[in-house]
């Protein structure tokens, strides 16, 4: 069954209403916002780069560690494939994701487990489960393993580090880097022989400047650079970029600005 953006918003609204109605039993907090970006880049795949994309998000987390998040991608310009055929209309949603998760910590070690449903336009929807281990120390290292048990039928591993630097006027600069590894996940593309592959996938470096506007509203200019880490990934990302209509190089520099609010 396909999960549409409106249905997900209804689920979130219902979840928040239940949370408010049971405030005596637990407390909940939420965050929402929107990114306005030059490209939609997912795990190194440049899925949209013709016109800006809008990526709204809305999530809630309870004090018991359970959470739910809605995310979507909207194009602002008609997107054609490399042969001139239309892929997306302006203002159309190309993807809607629903994430359910649970997080806990002990000392400096944190664990998060979750489920993601990807509702995709013109291709089959897919589903993943994931877990993240992180350690509260210098560079905040974390390791996340995603397992696609649907269309991809394979795994994807991401190792990341990052650090936040405090700046005047309560601003901060977040710098991050990550590297990924693919485990025969068909969603991540195929090698030059047309087969799923197990190999390094993409690396990414990023920077984001957090600018508080009010106690609950933050503006975040951001910039990132993604690049393939193996020949297999290079072939796979090139083919995916061509199919998505971008026809771009496998390396991609992208960025924009996000506006977020907490409640």
Secondary structure, DSSP 8 states (H G I E B T S, - for coil): ----HHHHHHHHHHHHHHHHHTTTT--EEEEEEEEEES-EEETTEEEE-SS-EEEEEEEEEETTSEEEEEEEEEESS-EE-TTS-EEE-TT-EEEEEEEEEEEEEETTEEEEEEEEEEEESSS--EEEEEEEEEE-STT--EEEEEEE-SSS-EEEEEEEEEEEEE-GGG-EEEEEEEEEEEES-GGG---TTS---EEEEEEEEEEEEEEESSSSEEEEEEEEEEEESSHHHHHHHHHHHHHTT----SSEEEEEEEEEEE-
